[in-house]
């Protein structure tokens, strides 16, 4: 398999795959906001504008009795009219994912001639892989002030795929990398900017756990939901700086619908 790399989605040409390991100030974020015109496969589509904030990076290793795996995330907050309703600007989270163990199971792939879920072969990757995916990838949830979780939607590309740049590796453990696009409601970003608050996101997998119990007379099985993954913060400076950067570039702000 080709050498493992962390894919950078449709905005990779702007700033590469560098990540920030130290917090940036609001002014630093604003200065780093950049714009890409067009998209992969149509550089001349100059009405499509994608504005991107700097990369942020998180990683998590889970080694619980019922679940284990690595999850590395390279994220950007973006505003884009790529493949949106009416070509209106909308907020998205672009996620470059490296996953192993249980997190790797977030994708499932098959092609028409092969009923087995599998990674593409070296030859398929080299010549451009165009399979389809029965899974959406890592799940993302907005963590609300009251501690509840709101699941965020997966966004498809112009080919209808929610996972892109899928590549498997076995040189360092075993796993896969891919990119995916997540919807972030405009109202969430607007509220965070206006109130100078962070946006908290949980990313990972949701599992159903079964426990045996009894009412004192008969045995019973109780199912409840558990989430495995990483809790992440888009800080007030990051969110506010992104808005400032959009203003600096004369970009239209996404409008709540």
C-alpha positions as CSV (number, residue, x, y, z in Angstrom):
1,X,0.0,0.0,0.0
2,X,1.2,3.5,-0.7
3,X,3.0,5.3,2.1
4,X,0.4,6.5,4.7
5,X,-0.5,10.1,4.5
6,X,-3.2,12.2,6.2
7,X,-5.5,13.4,3.4
8,X,-6.5,17.1,3.4
9,X,-9.9,17.0,1.6
10,X,-10.8,19.5,-1.1
11,X,-9.0,22.4,0.5
12,X,-5.6,20.7,0.7
13,X,-4.1,22.9,-2.1
14,X,-4.5,26.0,0.1
15,X,-2.3,25.3,3.1
16,X,-1.2,21.7,2.9
17,X,-1.5,19.3,5.9
18,X,0.4,21.3,8.6
19,X,-1.4,21.3,11.9
20,X,-1.3,23.7,14.8
21,X,-0.3,22.2,18.1
22,X,-0.4,25.5,20.1
23,X,-3.5,27.7,20.5
24,X,-3.7,30.6,18.1
25,X,-4.9,34.0,19.0
26,X,-8.0,35.5,17.3
27,X,-5.8,37.8,15.2
28,X,-3.6,34.8,14.2
29,X,-6.6,32.8,13.1
30,X,-8.0,35.7,11.1
31,X,-4.7,36.2,9.3
32,X,-4.5,32.6,8.3
33,X,-8.0,32.3,6.8
34,X,-7.6,31.5,3.1
35,X,-9.8,30.9,0.1
36,X,-9.8,28.3,-2.6
37,X,-11.7,28.8,-5.9
38,X,-13.2,25.8,-7.6
39,X,-12.8,22.2,-6.4
40,X,-11.1,18.9,-7.3
41,X,-12.0,18.1,-10.9
42,X,-13.1,21.6,-11.8
43,X,-10.5,24.3,-11.1
44,X,-12.4,26.6,-13.5
45,X,-15.6,26.5,-11.5
46,X,-14.8,30.0,-10.2
47,X,-18.2,30.6,-8.6
48,X,-17.4,27.9,-6.0
49,X,-15.6,29.5,-3.0
50,X,-14.3,27.6,0.0
51,X,-12.9,29.7,2.9
52,X,-10.8,27.7,5.4
53,X,-9.6,28.3,9.0
54,X,-6.2,26.9,10.1
55,X,-5.9,23.1,10.8
56,X,-6.4,21.8,14.3
57,X,-5.3,18.4,15.5
58,X,-6.5,15.9,18.1
59,X,-5.8,12.2,18.8
60,X,-7.2,9.7,21.2
61,X,-6.4,6.1,22.1
62,X,-9.2,4.0,23.6
63,X,-8.3,0.7,25.3
64,X,-11.5,-0.3,27.1
65,X,-12.6,-3.9,27.7
66,X,-15.3,-3.5,25.0
67,X,-13.5,-1.3,22.5
68,X,-10.0,-0.3,21.5
69,X,-8.5,1.8,18.7
70,X,-6.6,4.9,17.7
71,X,-8.3,8.0,16.3
72,X,-6.3,10.9,14.8
73,X,-8.2,13.9,13.5
74,X,-7.0,16.9,11.4
75,X,-9.8,19.4,11.3
76,X,-10.7,22.7,9.7
77,X,-13.7,24.9,10.1
78,X,-14.8,26.1,6.6
79,X,-17.4,28.1,4.8
80,X,-18.2,26.9,1.4
81,X,-20.8,26.9,-1.4
82,X,-19.5,23.6,-2.8
83,X,-22.4,21.2,-3.3
84,X,-24.8,23.2,-1.1
85,X,-28.5,24.1,-1.6
86,X,-28.7,27.0,-4.0
87,X,-24.9,27.4,-3.9
88,X,-25.3,29.3,-0.6
89,X,-22.4,29.5,1.8
90,X,-22.6,27.0,4.6
91,X,-20.3,26.0,7.5
92,X,-18.6,22.7,7.3
93,X,-16.0,20.7,9.3
94,X,-13.4,19.1,7.0
95,X,-12.0,16.1,8.8
96,X,-8.9,14.2,7.8
97,X,-9.1,10.9,9.7
98,X,-6.5,8.2,10.6
99,X,-8.2,5.3,12.4
100,X,-7.4,1.8,13.7
101,X,-9.1,-0.8,15.7
102,X,-12.8,-0.1,16.3
103,X,-12.6,3.4,14.8
104,X,-11.4,1.9,11.5
105,X,-14.8,0.0,11.3
106,X,-16.5,3.4,10.8
107,X,-16.0,2.9,7.1
108,X,-17.2,0.0,5.0
109,X,-16.5,-0.3,1.3
110,X,-17.5,-2.5,-1.5
111,X,-17.4,-2.5,-5.3
112,X,-19.9,-4.1,-7.6
113,X,-17.8,-7.1,-8.5
114,X,-16.7,-7.8,-4.9
115,X,-19.4,-8.3,-2.2
116,X,-16.8,-8.2,0.6
117,X,-16.2,-5.0,2.5
118,X,-12.6,-4.2,1.9
119,X,-9.9,-1.5,1.3
120,X,-9.1,-0.7,-2.4
121,X,-6.0,-2.4,-3.8
122,X,-2.8,-0.5,-4.6
123,X,-3.7,-0.5,-8.3
124,X,-7.2,0.9,-7.6
125,X,-5.7,3.7,-5.5
126,X,-3.1,4.6,-8.2
127,X,-5.6,4.7,-10.9
128,X,-8.3,6.5,-8.9
129,X,-10.7,4.6,-6.7
130,X,-14.4,5.1,-7.4
131,X,-16.1,2.5,-5.2
132,X,-19.0,3.4,-3.0
133,X,-19.3,3.4,0.7
134,X,-21.9,1.8,2.9
135,X,-20.6,3.7,6.0
136,X,-20.4,7.4,6.6
137,X,-17.2,7.5,8.6
138,X,-16.5,8.8,12.1
139,X,-19.6,10.3,13.7
140,X,-19.6,13.9,15.0
141,X,-21.9,15.4,17.7
142,X,-22.4,18.9,18.9
143,X,-22.1,18.9,22.7
144,X,-24.8,21.3,24.0
145,X,-24.6,23.4,27.2
146,X,-26.8,21.0,29.1
147,X,-24.5,18.1,28.2
148,X,-26.7,16.5,25.6
149,X,-25.5,15.5,22.2
150,X,-26.8,16.5,18.8
151,X,-25.6,14.4,15.9
152,X,-24.2,16.4,13.0
153,X,-24.9,15.4,9.4
154,X,-22.5,13.9,6.9
155,X,-22.2,15.9,3.6
156,X,-21.6,14.1,0.3
157,X,-19.3,15.4,-2.4
158,X,-20.5,16.0,-6.0
159,X,-20.2,12.2,-6.7
160,X,-22.5,11.4,-3.8
161,X,-19.7,10.0,-1.6
162,X,-19.4,10.9,2.1
163,X,-15.9,9.4,2.4
164,X,-13.0,10.4,0.0
165,X,-9.3,9.6,-0.3
166,X,-9.7,6.2,1.4
167,X,-6.4,4.5,1.9
168,X,-5.4,1.5,4.1
169,X,-2.1,0.8,5.8
170,X,-0.4,-2.1,7.6
171,X,3.2,-0.8,8.0
172,X,2.5,0.7,11.4
173,X,-0.2,-1.4,12.9
174,X,-3.3,-1.8,10.8
175,X,-5.9,0.9,9.9
176,X,-7.2,3.3,7.3
177,X,-7.2,7.0,6.5
178,X,-9.9,9.1,4.7
179,X,-11.5,12.5,4.6
180,X,-15.1,13.5,5.3
181,X,-17.2,16.6,5.4
182,X,-19.5,17.4,8.3
183,X,-22.4,20.0,8.4
184,X,-22.2,22.6,11.2
185,X,-25.4,24.5,11.6
186,X,-25.0,28.3,11.0
187,X,-26.9,29.2,14.1
188,X,-24.4,27.3,16.2
189,X,-21.5,29.3,14.8
190,X,-23.4,32.6,14.9
191,X,-24.3,32.0,18.6
192,X,-20.7,31.1,19.5
193,X,-19.3,34.2,17.7
194,X,-21.9,36.6,19.3
195,X,-21.4,35.2,22.8
196,X,-17.7,34.7,22.5
197,X,-18.1,31.0,23.4
198,X,-16.4,27.8,22.3
199,X,-18.0,25.1,20.2
200,X,-17.6,21.7,21.7
201,X,-17.6,18.7,19.4
202,X,-17.4,14.9,20.2
203,X,-16.1,12.7,17.4
204,X,-15.9,8.9,17.3
205,X,-18.3,6.0,17.3
206,X,-21.6,5.3,19.0
207,X,-22.1,1.7,20.4
208,X,-24.9,-0.1,22.0
209,X,-23.9,-1.8,25.2
210,X,-26.0,-4.6,26.8
211,X,-26.1,-5.3,30.5
212,X,-27.7,-8.1,32.4
213,X,-29.9,-7.2,35.3
214,X,-32.9,-8.5,37.2
215,X,-36.1,-7.0,38.8
216,X,-35.7,-9.4,41.7
217,X,-37.8,-12.0,40.0
218,X,-36.7,-12.5,36.4
219,X,-33.5,-11.7,34.5
220,X,-33.5,-8.9,32.0
221,X,-31.2,-7.3,29.5
222,X,-30.9,-3.5,29.4
223,X,-29.4,-1.7,26.3
224,X,-27.8,1.8,26.6
225,X,-25.7,3.9,24.3
226,X,-22.0,4.6,24.9
227,X,-19.7,6.8,22.8
228,X,-16.0,6.2,22.2
229,X,-13.8,9.0,20.8
230,X,-12.4,12.4,21.6
231,X,-13.9,15.7,22.9
232,X,-12.7,18.7,20.9
233,X,-13.0,22.5,21.3
234,X,-13.2,25.1,18.6
235,X,-12.1,27.9,21.0
236,X,-13.8,31.4,21.1
237,X,-10.6,32.8,19.4
238,X,-10.7,30.2,16.7
239,X,-14.4,30.8,15.9
240,X,-14.2,34.6,16.2
241,X,-11.0,34.7,14.2
242,X,-12.6,32.7,11.4
243,X,-15.4,35.2,11.2
244,X,-12.9,38.1,11.2
245,X,-11.0,36.4,8.4
246,X,-14.2,36.0,6.3
247,X,-14.8,39.7,6.8
248,X,-11.2,40.5,5.8
249,X,-11.6,38.5,2.5
250,X,-15.0,40.1,1.8
251,X,-16.8,36.8,2.0
252,X,-20.5,36.4,2.4
253,X,-21.4,35.0,5.8
254,X,-23.5,31.8,5.8
255,X,-27.1,32.7,6.7
256,X,-29.2,30.6,9.1
257,X,-32.1,28.8,7.4
